[in-house]
Amino acid sequence: MMQTRPIPSSGEQLPAIGCGTYRGFDVRPAGAAYSRLRSVLDALFAAGGSAVDSSPMYGKAEAVAGQLLAESKAHDKAFIATKVWTRGREAGIAQMQDSFKLLRTERIDLMQVHNLVDWKTHLPTLREWKKAGRIRYLGITHYTSSAFADLEAVMRAEPLDFVQLNYSAVDRAAERRLLPLAAERGIAVIANYPLASGSAVRAVSARPPPGWAAEIDCTSWAQLLLKFVVSHPAVTCAIPGTGNPEHMADNARAGIGRMPDEAMRLRIAALCDA
């Protein structure tokens, strides 16, 4: 079964591999692409994963994820995360209310301020909603290292349950300050772009995975690179995005079996630098 990591603010265990819905879930709710997404979620849940991360920014993704979860009666299996991505208190409230409708749920597990947009306005609302039980956790996100100074300032100033940031074997800037700070402050970390939009896999895929990958139960590059991410002590969950069921099943296996120690993590990173 998939390994889990504790959410520091509660102790609740969250499976190490989830699914991002950016691009892959922005499809019409019918046809072949939609049918494949049903299998994507089936693969995630079958492996023991639960996190499904979306945003109003992602086109139809929230609506598609909500419909799929409703059709399969799988809301109880999912850790539903989405975001508020607008300016102004009333606009933020309206957008989040739409997210509840689109995701077809009365409670969202994690609501995040997307890319820090108007975070000073939205965080008080999120705290009110958490106290009222409408959301279970709150957090902030960004997807680029150029925003790390801003993320760090909010992480130091505000009590947060989660921070979502970009981290992969080819993009390790978060190791310098943000991952240690998250550990210090008791903030769960969701790693987005853990395969660097696939570029991490493409960079090494001309050769087979090294023989020593079997020592940590890896049979593919994606598994090896994702294990690099989720084996960092500060990382709670990685959310590789995909609309491909086979890729989801492969990704999910990165949460199963033995994990690399620090020496092996350095070996994995070195392969990406070669």
Backbone as a ProteinNet text record, in pm:
[ID]
protein_1_A
[PRIMARY]
MMQTRPIPSSGEQLPAIGCGTYRGFDVRPAGAAYSRLRSVLDALFAAGGSAVDSSPMYGKAEAVAGQLLAESKAHDKAFIATKVWTRGREAGIAQMQDSFKLLRTERIDLMQVHNLVDWKTHLPTLREWKKAGRIRYLGITHYTSSAFADLEAVMRAEPLDFVQLNYSAVDRAAERRLLPLAAERGIAVIANYPLASGSAVRAVSARPPPGWAAEIDCTSWAQLLLKFVVSHPAVTCAIPGTGNPEHMADNARAGIGRMPDEAMRLRIAALCDA
[TERTIARY]
84.7	0	88.7	32.4	109.7	150.4	272.5	320	246	238.3	172.4	269	232.8	310.2	214.4	256.4	166.6	154.4	32.8	10.8	45	147.7	195.8	90.7	-1.5	-96.2	-201.8	-216.6	-320.4	-272.3	-165	-121.4	-190.4	-289.9	-357.7	-257.7	-270.8	-180.5	-231.8	-143.9	-178	-89.7	-148.4	-67.1	31.7	147.9	260.8	244.6	163.9	144.7	-1.5	-25.3	-159.3	-163.8	-264.1	-282.4	-314.7	-237.6	-269	-360	-447.9	-546.6	-519.5	-409.9	-376.6	-358.8	-426.2	-424.5	-491.7	-447.7	-498.4	-647.5	-705.4	-848.2	-931.2	-869.5	-941.9	-996.8	-1098.3	-1157.6	-1309.6	-1375.1	-1520.9	-1567.2	-1674.3	-1721.3	-1794.2	-1728	-1780.3	-1666.3	-1680	-1579.8	-1466.1	-1369.6	-1260.6	-1171.5	-1139.2	-1049.7	-1112.1	-1242.1	-1311	-1311.3	-1334.5	-1335.4	-1199.6	-1092.7	-958.8	-936.6	-994.2	-976	-1042.5	-1151.3	-1211.7	-1110.9	-1038	-936.7	-816	-787.9	-679.2	-710.4	-831.8	-868.5	-877.7	-926.3	-931	-790.4	-692.5	-554.3	-498	-529.3	-482.9	-537.3	-668.5	-730.6	-692.4	-677.6	-640.4	-503.3	-415	-280.3	-274.8	-386.6	-389.1	-369.9	-364.3	-351.7	-484.3	-480.3	-606.7	-609.3	-496.3	-496.9	-529.6	-632.6	-670.6	-670.9	-577.7	-555.7	-602.9	-683.1	-735.6	-732.9	-798	-803.5	-902.8	-965.1	-1046.3	-964.7	-834	-746.1	-738.9	-776.2	-752.2	-869	-940.9	-1048.5	-1160.3	-1187.8	-1297.4	-1255.9	-1134.2	-1079.8	-1161.2	-1201.4	-1279.5	-1410.3	-1479.9	-1608.4	-1591.4	-1487.5	-1463.3	-1426.8	-1338.8	-1302.8	-1425	-1506.2	-1626.4	-1723.6	-1742.7	-1835.6	-1783.4	-1653.8	-1595.8	-1608.7	-1580.7	-1591.8	-1735.9	-1829.3	-1970.6	-2016.6	-1976.5	-2017.4	-1965.4	-1844.3	-1783.5	-1807.8	-1883.8	-1911	-1781	-1681.1	-1546.2	-1505.6	-1600.8	-1563.5	-1497.5	-1539.8	-1484.3	-1341.9	-1299.3	-1162.5	-1066.3	-1120.6	-1037.7	-1008.6	-886.9	-848.5	-854.8	-962.4	-989.7	-923.6	-835.9	-767	-796.3	-830.9	-844.5	-798	-829.5	-766.3	-863.4	-830.8	-898.6	-799.6	-848.7	-759.2	-827.9	-843.1	-907.5	-874	-919.4	-892.9	-1023.3	-1015.7	-1130.3	-1201.4	-1248.6	-1313.3	-1438.7	-1527.4	-1653.8	-1631.3	-1539.6	-1508.2	-1448	-1363.9	-1305.1	-1409	-1502.4	-1608.7	-1693.7	-1729	-1811	-1738.1	-1609.5	-1533.6	-1523.8	-1500	-1490.3	-1625.7	-1732.9	-1864.6	-1889.1	-1843.2	-1853.1	-1772.6	-1656.4	-1574	-1645.5	-1716.8	-1794.8	-1897.5	-1964	-2064.8	-2001.5	-1893.6	-1828.6	-1770.9	-1715.5	-1656.2	-1759.7	-1882.3	-1995.7	-1969.5	-1927	-1897.1	-1941.3	-1970.7	-2007.7	-1889.2	-1778.5	-1657.8	-1535.9	-1447.4	-1322.6	-1209.7	-1126.8	-1020.4	-917	-876.4	-771.2	-805.4	-815.5	-832.7	-705	-652.6	-524.3	-538.6	-458.1	-452.3	-355.7	-411.3	-334.6	-237.2	-109.5	-2.5	-0.8	-47.5	-46.2	-132.7	-223.9	-305.9	-395.2	-372.6	-451.3	-461.7	-349.7	-351.9	-392.4	-357.5	-394.3	-545.8	-615.8	-761.9	-821.9	-766.4	-829.8	-800.8	-682.3	-650.9	-748.5	-791.2	-891.9	-1021.7	-1064.3	-1184.2	-1160.9	-1044.8	-1015	-1013.6	-963.8	-964.1	-1107	-1192.5	-1333.4	-1397.9	-1370.8	-1432.1	-1377.6	-1251.6	-1196.5	-1261.6	-1277	-1341	-1484.5	-1552.1	-1691.3	-1702.9	-1589.6	-1592.1	-1616.8	-1616.3	-1638.4	-1514.5	-1397.6	-1271.8	-1197.4	-1109.8	-1037.9	-899	-837	-702.3	-693.9	-594.9	-572.8	-424.4	-397.4	-258.2	-238.7	-115.5	-77	0.8	7.3	77.6	157.1	255.8	317.4	386.3	424.8	479.1	615.3	671.4	799	893	1020.5	1120.9	1135.2	1096.8	1108	1015.8	917.6	824.1	862	974.6	1008.4	1027.7	1080.5	1096.6	960.1	862.4	727.4	664	681.7	631	692.1	822.3	891.4	836.2	809.9	760	624.1	536.3	404.2	417	502.4	522.1	572.9	654.1	706.3	602.6	514.2	422.8	289.1	246.4	111.4	109.9	17.7	-0.2	-69.4	-4.9	-54.6	-53.6	-146.8	-144.4	-57.8	-64.3	4.1	71.3	179.9	235.6	256.1	219.6	242	343.8	447.1	556	619.9	696.3	764	891.6	903.3	1021.5	1036.5	1155.5	1185.1	1335.2	1377.3	1520.4	1597.4	1528.4	1595.5	1565.2	1489.5	1453.8	1454.7	1572.2	1592.4	1604.1	1563.8	1580.2	1507.2	1395.8	1317.9	1395.9	1498.6	1577.1	1653.8	1683.8	1773	1706.4	1583	1519.7	1377.3	1299	1157.2	1127.3	1192.5	1165.7	1211	1329.9	1365.1	1269.6	1224.3	1131.8	998.1	949.5	823.7	835.8	948.5	969.3	973.3	1040.4	1051.6	915.9	834.2	706	589.6	615.5	509.6	407.9	456.4	370.5	388	278.8	284.3	322.4	395.3	442	382.8	316.5	274.2	368.3	434.4	528.1	454.8	445.8	393.2	507.4	475	576	687.4	653.4	758.6	836.6	782.4	856.7	892.4	880.7	914.3	840.9	709.2	625	673.7	736.3	785.8	927.9	982.1	1117.3	1221.3	1194.6	1289.6	1301.6	1188.4	1191.1	1255.7	1219.4	1276.4	1427.7	1477.4	1621.3	1702.9	1640.5	1715.1	1663.8	1554.7	1486.5	1557.9	1665.7	1740.6	1814.7	1827.4	1893.7	1801.1	1819.4	1733.1	1767.3	1675.2	1707	1825.7	1905.8	2023.1	1981	2069.5	2038.6	2006.3	2069.7	2046	1906.9	1831.6	1694.3	1610.3	1646.6	1571.4	1586.4	1692.4	1713.2	1605.3	1538.8	1427.8	1298.5	1293.9	1170.4	1119	1210.7	1172.6	1193.4	1097.1	1106.8	1097.8	1088.3	1079.2	1146.2	1179.1	1237	1139.6	1012.4	914.7	911.8	913	912.7	1037.5	1152.8	1278.2	1278.3	1233.5	1235.2	1130.6	1017	915.2	959	1026.7	1076.8	1180.6	1256.4	1347.8	1269.9	1156.4	1078.1	1015.7	943.5	866	951.9	1078.2	1166.7	1231.4	1214.8	1265.3	1184.8	1247.7	1175.4	1065.5	1075.2	976.2	858	870.1	764.7	656.9	533	418.6	359.2	347.7	279.7	329.1	339.3	370.2	248	223.3	101.9	138	202	226.2	94.1	86.8	-35.5	-36.2	-150.2	-161.1	-305.9	-330.2	-460.1	-450.1	-337.8	-308	-313	-403.6	-413.9	-285.9	-214.8	-90.8	14.6	20.2	115.2	77.3	-54.4	-97.4	-60.4	-80.9	-46	104.2	182.5	328.4	370.7	314.2	347	312.8	196.1	150	243.9	307.5	399.8	520.9	543.5	652.7	624.5	499.8	466.4	472	510.8	508.3	651.1	678.6	808	912.1	1037.3	1147.8	1175	1219.3	1251.4	1402.2	1452	1596.3	1638.9	1757.3	1816.5	1886.5	1950.5	2008.8	2118.9	2197.6	2304.1	2246	2139.2	2078.6	2005.7	1949.5	1886.6	1989.7	2110.4	2216.2	2255.1	2250	2279.9	2173.5	2049.7	1941.5	1958.6	1986.1	2004.7	2123.2	2227.7	2345.7	2314.2	2223.8	2184.1	2118.2	2046.2	1977.8	2075.8	2187.6	2287.5	2383.8	2381.7	2479.8	2451.1
-119	0	124.6	233.7	356.7	412.1	459.4	523.6	655.1	693.6	818.8	907.2	1034.6	1132.5	1209.6	1245.5	1320.7	1467.1	1519.1	1662.5	1723.2	1807.1	1850.3	1915.4	1991.9	2065.2	1976.5	1852.4	1764.1	1624.1	1579.3	1440.7	1346.4	1394.5	1310.3	1263.8	1138.8	1081.9	1108.3	1157.5	1183.9	1098.6	1021.4	940.8	1025.9	969	1045.2	1089.8	1019.7	1055.8	1088	1204.2	1243.2	1270.8	1347.4	1376.5	1524	1591.4	1727.6	1726.3	1825.1	1826.8	1933.6	2006.9	2110.9	2049.2	2103.6	2060.1	1925.6	1823.6	1689.5	1674.8	1750.6	1738.6	1849.6	1932.8	2040.8	1988.3	1902.2	1837.2	1850.1	1824.3	1820.1	1698.3	1711.2	1597.9	1492.6	1445.6	1338.7	1297.8	1182.4	1140.3	1061.3	1029.7	939	997.9	1127.8	1188.9	1184.6	1210.7	1206.9	1065.4	966.9	827.9	786.9	834.5	801.9	860.2	977	1039.7	958.5	892.5	802.4	695.5	644.8	542.7	601.1	729.9	796	795.4	837.3	839.4	698.2	604.6	465.3	416.4	451.2	407.9	472.6	599.8	668.8	602.8	581.4	525.6	379.5	304.1	162.8	147.3	245.2	239.2	294.2	348.5	404.2	553.6	620.4	765.3	832.9	963.3	1032.9	1178	1248.1	1391.2	1418.5	1499.8	1545.9	1697.8	1760.1	1904	1976.4	2082.8	2156.5	2306.1	2382.7	2527.9	2584.2	2697.7	2765.3	2807	2819.2	2856.1	2747.3	2623.4	2509.2	2478.6	2578.8	2556.7	2471.1	2359	2270	2169.5	2177.6	2070.5	2047.6	2154.6	2135.5	2062.9	2108.1	2046.7	1900.9	1872.3	1734.6	1646.2	1693.6	1614.5	1589.6	1692.1	1675.1	1575.9	1582.9	1489.9	1346.7	1329.6	1195.2	1137.1	1218	1169	1135.4	1214.9	1188	1060	1042.6	924.4	796.2	803	683.2	672.9	770.9	774.5	765.3	842.7	832.9	954.9	1042	1158.1	1117.7	1006.3	964.1	911.1	879.8	832.8	947.6	1062	1172.4	1274.3	1323.8	1442.1	1555.4	1634.1	1732.7	1865.2	1909.8	2036.9	2126.3	2249.7	2347.1	2482.7	2588.6	2717.3	2831.7	2945.8	3070.2	3154	3208.4	3271.9	3395.6	3495.9	3620.6	3726.3	3848.5	3958.2	4006.3	4041.8	4094.6	3988.8	4029.1	3934.4	3873.3	3954.3	3901.7	3816.6	3858.3	3777.6	3644.1	3646.2	3521.8	3428.3	3482.4	3400.1	3340.4	3420.8	3370.8	3261	3280.1	3179.6	3049.3	3058.7	2937	2866.1	2941.4	2878.8	2804.7	2861.4	2791.7	2661.9	2665.3	2544.8	2432.3	2465.4	2363.7	2300.3	2383.5	2331.9	2245.2	2295.4	2222.1	2089.6	2090.1	1968.2	1878	1927.1	1849	1795.8	1887	1849.3	1959.5	1923.3	2021	2063	1991.9	2027.2	1999.7	2096.7	2082.8	2060.1	1961.8	1927.2	2038.4	2095.1	2196.3	2307.8	2430	2547.9	2629.8	2665.7	2733.9	2866.3	2963.1	3088.5	3068	3068.3	3033.1	3144.6	3106.8	3198.5	3326.4	3315.3	3426	3544.4	3524.3	3635	3688.4	3811.4	3880	3796.8	3741.3	3648.3	3716.2	3844.7	3913.7	3925.2	3930.1	3934.7	3797	3695.5	3563.2	3481.3	3494.7	3410.2	3428.7	3551	3562.6	3488.7	3492.6	3417.2	3268	3220.5	3077.7	3037.4	3123.5	3090.5	3082.2	3172	3167.2	3038.2	3000.9	2880.5	2754.4	2756.1	2640.5	2625.9	2736.1	2732.1	2682.9	2717.7	2676.7	2535	2473.6	2337.1	2324.5	2435.3	2427.7	2373.4	2408.7	2352.6	2292.9	2197.6	2132.2	2191.1	2235.4	2291.5	2410.5	2496.8	2612.7	2624.3	2690.1	2703.7	2806.6	2813.8	2904.6	2825.8	2878.7	2807.8	2904.5	2846.7	2909	2799.4	2833.7	2730.5	2767.9	2878.8	2921.5	2968.1	2938.9	2974.5	3125.4	3202.6	3348.2	3404.2	3325.3	3369.4	3318.4	3250.8	3187.9	3289	3406.2	3506.2	3547.9	3562.6	3597.6	3483.5	3360.1	3245.4	3241	3262.5	3256.2	3361	3481	3587	3550.4	3491.9	3452.7	3335.1	3238.8	3124.1	3167	3269.9	3317.5	3398.8	3466.1	3559.9	3499.5	3393.6	3342.8	3196.5	3156.6	3013.8	2945.1	2845	2775.7	2625.1	2556	2409.8	2354.7	2418.9	2368.5	2481.9	2446.5	2528.3	2436.3	2484.8	2409.1	2484.6	2413	2477.5	2380	2435.3	2354	2292.7	2160.8	2089.7	1960.8	1939.8	1817.5	1793.7	1681.4	1649.1	1744.4	1815	1912.4	2056.4	2073.7	2206.1	2199.5	2216	2188.9	2315.7	2428.7	2554.9	2554.9	2483.7	2481.4	2420.2	2341.2	2279.7	2382	2495.6	2590.5	2655.5	2702	2775.8	2727.5	2700.4	2677.3	2541.8	2437.5	2307.3	2304.2	2354.6	2361.2	2449.9	2559.4	2647.9	2578.7	2504.2	2431	2332.5	2261.9	2168	2241.3	2354.3	2432.6	2485.3	2527.8	2590.5	2491.2	2364	2263.9	2280.8	2307.7	2327.6	2209.4	2146.2	2038.1	2093.8	2015.1	2058.4	1968.7	2031.4	1962.5	2006.7	1910.7	1941.2	1938.5	2056.2	2057.5	2052	2019	1995.6	1901.6	1790.5	1702.5	1629.4	1629.8	1576.5	1689	1812.7	1930.8	1928.6	1905.4	1897.2	1790.7	1687.8	1578.9	1597.4	1718.5	1741.7	1663.6	1635.6	1556.9	1415.7	1357.5	1223.2	1226.4	1325	1332.5	1349.8	1416.8	1442.2	1315.6	1211.8	1089.3	966.8	981.1	864.1	798	859.8	795.6	671.8	656.8	539.3	475.6	348.1	282.5	328.6	312.6	345.7	263	314.9	240.5	113.3	16	-110.5	-94.7	3.3	20.8	77	116.5	162.7	52.1	-73.2	-184.9	-190.6	-132.4	-132.2	-52.3	38.9	114	85.7	-33.5	-83.4	4.5	60.8	142.1	66.4	72.5	8	108.4	237	339.2	466.7	552.4	681.2	766.2	765.2	845.8	807.2	677.9	632.4	680.5	667.8	707	856.8	937.4	1082	1127.3	1060.8	1095.4	1051.5	938.1	897.4	995.7	1056.5	1161.9	1272.3	1310.8	1421.6	1383.9	1272.6	1240.9	1183	1151.8	1105.9	1221.7	1345.6	1458.3	1466.9	1481.2	1477.3	1581.9	1692.9	1799.5	1784.8	1697.5	1684.5	1588.8	1633	1552.5	1473.6	1536.9	1474.9	1540	1462.5	1513.7	1493.1	1588.6	1581.1	1590.4	1488.1	1490.1	1497.4	1585.3	1600.2	1506.1	1443.6	1355.8	1329.3	1304.6	1257.2	1117.6	1051.5	919.5	815.6	717.6	618.2	539.2	504.6	428.8	512	640.6	727.4	741.3	751.7	763.5	639.4	522	397.5	389.7	432.6	431.9	531.3	651.2	752	703.3	642.6	599.7	496.8	416.7	316	379.9	508.8	578	593.8	578.7	588.4	456	351.7	216	162.2	86.7	20.9	107.2	67.5	133	272.3	362.9	499.7	522.7	614.6	641.4	713.5	678.1	755.9	876.6	957.6	1081.6	1053.5	949.4	916.8	879.7	802.3	763.9	881.2	969.3	1088.7	1170.3	1179.2	1252	1180.9	1049.9	975.5	1002.3	1008.7	1038.1	1178	1275	1412.1	1420.1	1345.9	1347	1295.3	1197.7	1147.3	1256.7	1344.2	1452.9	1562.1	1570.7	1672	1626.4	1494.5	1440.7	1487.4
0	0	0	-50.7	-62.7	73.7	80.8	202.1	225.6	350.9	388.5	465.2	472.6	548.3	638.2	759.2	847.1	806	813.4	800.2	936.1	945.3	1077.3	1165.9	1108.1	1192	1254.9	1205.6	1260.1	1293.3	1226.7	1241	1145.4	1072.1	972.6	867.3	827.2	728.7	586.8	500.4	360.5	270.9	177.8	86.7	6.8	-20.6	-73.7	-218.3	-296.7	-437.4	-462.2	-522	-561.9	-711.2	-753.2	-895.4	-913.7	-996.6	-1036.2	-1157.8	-1166.9	-1275	-1380	-1365.9	-1463.2	-1601.8	-1698.8	-1838.6	-1859	-1787.6	-1813.5	-1791.9	-1697.5	-1667.8	-1733.2	-1810.9	-1878.9	-2011.5	-2002	-2119.1	-2112.4	-2223.7	-2223.5	-2143.9	-2065	-1983.1	-2065.5	-2166.9	-2253.5	-2345.6	-2406.6	-2503.1	-2442.9	-2529.8	-2492.5	-2384.9	-2395.7	-2297.8	-2158.4	-2150	-2022	-1965.8	-2050.8	-2005.3	-1950.9	-2013.5	-1963.5	-1824.8	-1799.5	-1668.3	-1557.9	-1589.3	-1490.7	-1449.9	-1548.1	-1519.8	-1446.8	-1470.8	-1396.8	-1247.8	-1211.7	-1070.3	-1013.3	-1093	-1046.6	-1012.3	-1098	-1073.8	-947.7	-926.6	-807.2	-681.2	-678.6	-558.5	-537.1	-646.3	-633.6	-569.2	-592.6	-536	-393.6	-347.2	-212.3	-206.4	-322.1	-324.6	-298.8	-269.7	-242.2	-287.7	-292.7	-320.2	-466.3	-488.1	-620.9	-613.8	-683.5	-671.3	-796.6	-777.6	-891.5	-863.6	-952.1	-938.6	-1039.7	-1007.6	-1108.5	-1230.5	-1214.5	-1325.4	-1432.4	-1396.3	-1483.9	-1577.3	-1619.9	-1715.4	-1658.4	-1724.7	-1684.3	-1577.3	-1527.4	-1443.3	-1316.2	-1248.1	-1125.8	-1156.1	-1260.2	-1295	-1335.2	-1410.7	-1455.7	-1336.9	-1249.1	-1131.5	-1044.5	-1024.4	-943.4	-1002.7	-1133.4	-1198	-1189.9	-1213.3	-1206.1	-1066.5	-964.8	-827.8	-793.1	-843	-815.2	-885	-1008.9	-1084.8	-1022.1	-969.6	-910.8	-760.2	-706.9	-562.1	-482.2	-527	-469.8	-389.5	-355.8	-275.7	-143.9	-87.8	41.2	27.2	-95.3	-117.3	-145.5	-183	-231.2	-121.9	-122.7	-47	-147.7	-144.5	-249.2	-213	-301.8	-284	-403.6	-377.1	-485.1	-434.4	-510.1	-482.1	-506.5	-447.3	-480	-560.5	-671.9	-769.1	-825.9	-742	-783.7	-680.3	-703.4	-610.3	-547.9	-420.5	-349	-267	-149.6	-59.1	-120.4	-171.2	-222.9	-346.8	-433.1	-551.1	-510.8	-406.6	-358.6	-301.8	-223.4	-166.5	-277.7	-377.1	-488.2	-564.4	-588.1	-661.3	-583	-454.6	-373.3	-362.9	-355.2	-355.5	-485.8	-596.6	-724.9	-721.8	-657.8	-650.9	-576.8	-469.3	-398.1	-492.1	-570.2	-662.8	-771.7	-829.2	-937.9	-889	-769.6	-714.6	-647.6	-638.3	-588	-447	-362.8	-225.5	-131	-7.9	94	178.9	163.5	238.1	152.2	145	69.9	169.7	140.2	234.5	247.7	135.3	137.2	39.9	91.4	6.5	15.1	-102.3	-110.3	-184.6	-147.5	-222.2	-338	-458.1	-577.7	-614.3	-620.9	-661.2	-577.6	-453.5	-358.3	-400.1	-494.9	-543.5	-430.8	-390.4	-287.4	-158.7	-117.3	-3.8	126.8	141.9	265.6	281.1	169.4	172.3	195.5	129.2	129.8	254.8	313.5	428.9	544.9	577.5	684.1	652.3	527	488	506.8	465.6	480.5	627.4	713	855.6	908.6	863.3	903.6	855.6	733.1	676.1	741.5	778	848.1	985.7	1056	1187.3	1177.1	1066.7	1045.6	990.4	954.3	903.7	754.8	683.2	538.3	466.7	517.5	468.5	587.1	559.7	668.2	688.4	580.2	585.8	491.4	518	431.6	398.8	286.1	246.3	137.2	88.8	-18.6	-122.4	-244.7	-351	-438.2	-505.3	-622.6	-702.4	-823.8	-912.8	-969.4	-924.2	-979.8	-869.1	-886.4	-785.6	-768.7	-868.9	-857.6	-749.5	-707.4	-602.8	-464.5	-452.5	-324.7	-211.9	-242	-135.6	-81.3	-170.5	-126.5	-47.8	-94.9	-20.1	119.8	126.6	254.9	352	300.6	388.1	447.1	365.3	415	511.1	478.7	566.4	703.9	707.8	836.6	913.4	839.3	904	943.2	874.6	890.7	932.9	1020.8	1049.3	931.7	875.6	756.8	780.7	716.6	718.5	606.6	489.3	369.8	293.6	226.5	120.1	0.3	-116.4	-239.7	-323.7	-368.6	-441.5	-539.4	-631.3	-732.3	-675.4	-694.5	-645.4	-724.1	-777.6	-852.5	-849.2	-904.7	-908.3	-998.2	-1088.5	-1175.6	-1133.8	-1027.4	-977.6	-825.4	-766.8	-625.1	-540.6	-595	-522.4	-388.8	-380.6	-255.9	-140.5	-170.8	-63.5	19.4	-41.2	26	146.7	131.1	240.2	271.5	168.8	192.6	255.3	211.3	272.5	418.6	450.5	593.4	673.7	614.4	685.1	709.1	609.5	627.4	742.7	748.9	859.3	993.1	996	1119.8	1166.1	1070.9	1103.1	1111.2	1081.6	1086.7	976.4	855.2	738.9	644	606.8	509	372.8	295.2	162.9	55.1	-40.6	-162.4	-273.6	-337.5	-445.3	-578.5	-642.5	-778.4	-879.5	-1001.8	-1105.5	-1057.4	-992.2	-939.4	-1048.6	-1170.2	-1284.9	-1381.7	-1335.3	-1415.6	-1549.6	-1542.9	-1663.9	-1761.5	-1709.4	-1792.4	-1840.2	-1825.3	-1876.3	-1797.9	-1670.2	-1591	-1646.5	-1685.8	-1743.3	-1881.2	-1962.6	-2097.7	-2094.2	-1992.2	-1984.2	-1964	-1909	-1878.6	-1954.7	-2026.1	-2081.9	-2198.6	-2249.2	-2357.6	-2309.2	-2178.5	-2122.1	-2019.2	-1991.6	-1892.8	-1752.7	-1658.9	-1520.2	-1472.1	-1381.1	-1332.9	-1260	-1260.3	-1195	-1048	-982.7	-839.5	-808.6	-912	-888.1	-824.7	-854	-795.8	-643.8	-591.7	-446.2	-373.8	-445.7	-386.2	-464.6	-525.6	-586.6	-700	-779.1	-893.8	-1023.9	-1112	-1242.9	-1356.8	-1326.1	-1431.1	-1383.3	-1479.8	-1444.5	-1363.5	-1401.8	-1327.9	-1181.1	-1153.8	-1014.7	-941.3	-1005.2	-941.8	-910.1	-1006.8	-988.5	-886.4	-882.9	-783.1	-642.9	-633.5	-501.8	-449.5	-539.7	-496.9	-425.4	-482.4	-427.1	-292.8	-289.1	-168.6	-56.4	-85.1	21.8	96.6	48.1	125.7	254.4	369	496.4	511.3	439.8	454.1	358.2	258.8	157.9	206.6	197.4	240.3	125.4	8.7	-104.8	-233.2	-339.5	-472.9	-561.7	-651.3	-734.5	-882.9	-938.5	-1082.6	-1157.5	-1255.3	-1332.8	-1451.7	-1476	-1591.7	-1626.1	-1753	-1798.6	-1855.9	-1827.4	-1882.9	-1770.6	-1777.8	-1669.3	-1647.2	-1754	-1738.3	-1666.1	-1699.1	-1628.9	-1481.6	-1453.7	-1315.1	-1236.9	-1294.9	-1226	-1200.5	-1299.8	-1284.5	-1177.2	-1183.3	-1082.1	-942	-928	-795.7	-733.9	-817.2	-763.1	-696.8	-721.1	-652	-503.4	-464.8	-323.1	-250.7	-319.8	-265.5	-254.7	-152	-139.4	-70.2	-87.2	-18	-76.1	8.3	-30.3	-24.6	-107.4	-104.9	21.9	72.1	179.8	117.6	199	146.7	45	67.3	-27.5	-163.1	-162.4	-290	-354.3	-275.7	-331.1	-409.6	-355	-424.7	-554.2	-554.8	-677.5	-783.9	-741.1	-835.8	-893.8	-808.9	-856.2	-952.3	-923.9	-1011.3	-1149.7	-1158	-1290.1	-1373.1	-1307.5	-1379.3	-1419.5	-1347.4	-1379	-1490.1	-1516.4	-1612.1	-1754.8
[MASK]
++++++++++++++++++++++++++++++++++++++++++++++++++++++++++++++++++++++++++++++++++++++++++++++++++++++++++++++++++++++++++++++++++++++++++++++++++++++++++++++++++++++++++++++++++++++++++++++++++++++++++++++++++++++++++++++++++++++++++++++++++++++++++++++++++++++++++++++++++

